[in-house]
Amino acid sequence: MPMYRALVRVIAVVMIVMGLAMLSLTLRHGFGVGVILGLLFIGAGAGRLFMLRRRAA
């Protein structure tokens, strides 16, 4: 189980970083669908971290 939690944490952080990258690139080149996708990736990664913390407590 500790390996599972570690992998979930890593995937969540990767999703947040990908979302931030999408968001920054889209804002730099003009607005588009990347803004929405970036925000969704950030939200999904943050949600995974939040649920992981709630389950551990």
ROSE-4610 file (N, C-alpha, C; in Angstrom, 1 decimal, always signed):
// ROSE-4610
residu = [M/M/M/P/P/P/M/M/M/Y/Y/Y/R/R/R/A/A/A/L/L/L/V/V/V/R/R/R/V/V/V/I/I/I/A/A/A/V/V/V/V/V/V/M/M/M/I/I/I/V/V/V/M/M/M/G/G/G/L/L/L/A/A/A/M/M/M/L/L/L/S/S/S/L/L/L/T/T/T/L/L/L/R/R/R/H/H/H/G/G/G/F/F/F/G/G/G/V/V/V/G/G/G/V/V/V/I/I/I/L/L/L/G/G/G/L/L/L/L/L/L/F/F/F/I/I/I/G/G/G/A/A/A/G/G/G/A/A/A/G/G/G/R/R/R/L/L/L/F/F/F/M/M/M/L/L/L/R/R/R/R/R/R/R/R/R/A/A/A/A/A/A]
num = [1/1/1/2/2/2/3/3/3/4/4/4/5/5/5/6/6/6/7/7/7/8/8/8/9/9/9/10/10/10/11/11/11/12/12/12/13/13/13/14/14/14/15/15/15/16/16/16/17/17/17/18/18/18/19/19/19/20/20/20/21/21/21/22/22/22/23/23/23/24/24/24/25/25/25/26/26/26/27/27/27/28/28/28/29/29/29/30/30/30/31/31/31/32/32/32/33/33/33/34/34/34/35/35/35/36/36/36/37/37/37/38/38/38/39/39/39/40/40/40/41/41/41/42/42/42/43/43/43/44/44/44/45/45/45/46/46/46/47/47/47/48/48/48/49/49/49/50/50/50/51/51/51/52/52/52/53/53/53/54/54/54/55/55/55/56/56/56/57/57/57]
x = [+0.8/+0.0/+0.9/+2.0/+2.8/+3.3/+3.6/+4.0/+2.9/+1.6/+0.5/+0.3/+0.4/+0.2/+1.4/+2.6/+3.7/+3.5/+3.0/+2.7/+1.6/+0.5/-0.6/-0.1/+0.8/+1.3/+2.1/+3.0/+3.8/+3.0/+2.0/+1.1/+0.4/-0.1/-0.8/+0.1/+1.3/+2.3/+2.6/+2.7/+3.0/+1.8/+0.6/-0.6/-0.6/-0.3/-0.3/+0.8/+2.0/+3.0/+2.6/+2.0/+1.6/+0.5/-0.4/-1.4/-0.9/+0.1/+0.8/+1.5/+2.2/+2.9/+1.9/+0.8/-0.2/-0.8/-1.1/-1.7/-0.7/+0.6/+1.5/+1.8/+1.9/+2.2/+1.0/-0.2/-1.4/-1.6/-1.3/-1.4/-0.3/+0.8/+1.9/+1.6/+0.9/+0.6/-0.8/-1.5/-2.9/-3.8/-5.0/-6.0/-6.5/-6.9/-7.4/-7.9/-8.1/-8.6/-7.6/-6.3/-5.3/-5.5/-6.2/-6.5/-7.4/-8.4/-9.4/-8.8/-8.0/-7.4/-6.4/-5.6/-4.6/-5.3/-6.4/-7.1/-7.7/-8.1/-8.7/-7.6/-6.4/-5.3/-4.9/-4.8/-4.4/-5.4/-6.7/-7.8/-7.8/-7.5/-7.5/-6.3/-5.2/-4.0/-4.2/-4.7/-5.0/-6.1/-7.1/-8.1/-7.5/-6.6/-6.0/-5.2/-4.4/-3.7/-4.6/-5.7/-6.7/-7.3/-7.7/-8.3/-7.3/-6.1/-5.1/-4.9/-4.9/-4.7/-5.9/-7.1/-8.3/-8.3/-7.9/-7.9/-6.9/-5.7/-4.7/-5.1/-5.9/-6.2/-7.3]
y = [-1.2/+0.0/+1.3/+1.3/+2.5/+2.9/+1.8/+2.1/+2.7/+2.2/+2.8/+4.3/+4.6/+6.0/+6.9/+6.3/+7.1/+7.3/+6.3/+6.5/+7.4/+7.4/+8.3/+9.7/+9.9/+11.3/+11.7/+10.9/+11.2/+11.6/+10.8/+11.1/+12.4/+12.6/+13.9/+15.1/+15.0/+16.1/+16.3/+15.2/+15.3/+16.0/+15.6/+16.2/+17.7/+18.1/+19.5/+20.3/+19.7/+20.3/+20.4/+19.4/+19.4/+20.5/+20.6/+21.6/+23.0/+23.2/+24.5/+24.8/+23.8/+24.0/+24.4/+23.6/+23.9/+25.3/+25.7/+27.0/+28.1/+28.0/+29.0/+29.1/+28.0/+28.0/+28.6/+28.3/+28.8/+30.3/+30.7/+32.1/+32.9/+32.3/+33.0/+33.2/+32.2/+32.2/+32.6/+33.1/+33.5/+32.5/+33.0/+32.1/+31.0/+29.9/+28.8/+27.7/+26.6/+25.4/+25.0/+25.3/+24.9/+25.5/+26.6/+27.2/+26.3/+25.9/+25.0/+23.7/+23.1/+21.8/+21.9/+23.0/+23.2/+23.3/+24.1/+24.2/+22.8/+22.0/+20.7/+19.8/+19.8/+19.0/+19.4/+20.7/+21.2/+20.7/+20.9/+20.5/+19.0/+18.2/+16.7/+16.3/+16.9/+16.6/+17.0/+18.2/+18.7/+17.8/+17.4/+16.5/+15.2/+14.6/+13.3/+13.5/+14.6/+14.8/+15.0/+15.7/+16.0/+14.7/+13.9/+12.6/+11.6/+11.7/+10.9/+11.3/+12.6/+13.1/+12.7/+12.8/+12.5/+11.0/+10.2/+8.7/+8.3/+9.0/+8.7/+9.2/+10.2/+10.7/+9.8]
z = [+0.0/+0.0/+0.0/+0.7/+0.6/-0.8/-1.6/-3.0/-3.8/-3.6/-4.3/-3.9/-2.7/-2.3/-2.9/-2.9/-3.5/-5.0/-5.7/-7.1/-7.4/-6.6/-6.7/-6.5/-5.5/-5.2/-6.4/-7.0/-8.1/-9.3/-9.6/-10.8/-10.6/-9.3/-9.1/-9.3/-8.8/-9.0/-10.5/-11.2/-12.7/-13.4/-13.0/-13.6/-13.3/-12.1/-11.8/-12.6/-12.7/-13.5/-15.0/-15.5/-16.9/-17.1/-16.2/-16.2/-16.2/-15.3/-15.3/-16.6/-17.1/-18.4/-19.5/-19.6/-20.6/-20.5/-19.2/-19.0/-19.4/-19.0/-19.3/-20.8/-21.4/-22.9/-23.6/-23.2/-23.9/-23.7/-22.4/-22.2/-22.9/-23.1/-23.8/-25.3/-25.9/-27.3/-27.6/-26.7/-26.9/-26.3/-26.0/-25.3/-26.2/-25.6/-26.4/-25.5/-26.0/-25.3/-24.2/-24.4/-23.5/-22.1/-22.0/-20.7/-19.9/-20.6/-19.9/-19.6/-20.5/-20.2/-19.1/-19.1/-18.1/-16.7/-16.6/-15.4/-14.9/-15.9/-15.6/-15.1/-15.7/-15.2/-13.8/-13.6/-12.2/-11.2/-11.5/-10.6/-10.4/-11.4/-11.2/-10.3/-10.6/-9.7/-8.3/-8.1/-6.7/-6.1/-6.8/-6.3/-5.8/-6.6/-6.2/-4.9/-4.8/-3.6/-2.4/-2.6/-1.5/-1.1/-2.0/-1.7/-1.0/-1.4/-0.8/+0.7/+0.9/+2.3/+3.2/+2.6/+3.4/+3.7/+2.8/+3.0/+4.1/+4.1/+5.1/+6.5/+6.6/+8.0/+8.6]
